Amino acid sequence: MDANNVTLFLAQNSSRFPVESLPIIKKKLEEIDEQRFFLASTQEYRDPIVVLIVSILFGSLGVDRFLIGQTGLGVAKLLTCGGLLFWMVVDWFIIMDAARESNLEKFLRVV
């Protein structure tokens, strides 16, 4: 793929992926064809800050876990009222990394 497109993709989305995975993402983007690049760039990658805000506001309902595609954990969190609020508070500290990992998994499935 064109180096300018790869640089633009990374500039727009680097905060949505784990920092240690950025060289891997760059390498994968350089190797793929135009069609897969289009698919990768049109994916909806969740902003970790938005996921954190949702977690603070609606974490006891499991909305944050549903948002990043972890349906099973979302249901469990919903049924336990956020793990009796303990799980909800723990998620405030780990949900941003979970959102970045979820975005990375989504990216790797496409490419």
Phi, psi and omega in degrees: 000157181297134183299326179295319178294321178296314179297319178296315178301313181294323179294322182282329190240005186298329180285351182264000180234157174299140184301320182291345181266354183299319176297324178294317179298316180299315180297315180298319181295323180291335184270338188275164178275177186295323181294315178292325176298318178299316178298316181294323183280343179264359176294151178266100178269127183288138176280121183301329179290320177296319179297321177297316179298317177298321179296320179293319184279319187232024183297328180291343179264356179079011183300324180298320180289322175298320183299324181264010173089012178260076187296317181300315178292327177296317178294316179299319180291323178295315183290335181257011183054050178074033181063045184055039178073344179293311180299322180299316181292320177298319180298333178301332183266339185244352188291329180294318177293323178296322178293318178296318178295321177297319177297320179296317178299318179297317179297313183293330176293325183284317182271000000 
